[in-house]
Amino acid sequence: MYLHLGQDTVVRLDEVVGIFDMENATISKHTRQFLSDAQKNGRIFNVSMEMPKSFVVCVDDTHTETVYISQISSATLRKRTAFIEDISI
């Protein structure tokens, strides 16, 4: 199954490690450092040029981390994953 992150970006649901609220998660210096390192390594993809509300961390089959910045709230993205789980049962 897939999770739509906004615009034309979808990710495989089994690659999603976490969905984080941008405002709350970036309070921690560890999270800010993680995002900074990901940006320096070219692993951040901004899904939209609108105000970011969440970020999604994914790990693919080769154990490569990718961070997607989305304008969709973390609550909405989480609801989408629950919807997908409900229809796949």
Summary of the structure (lengths in Angstrom):
residues: 89
radius of gyration: 12.8
end to end distance: 12.0
largest distance: 39.9
contacts: 232
relative contact order: 0.25
helix: 37%
strand: 34%
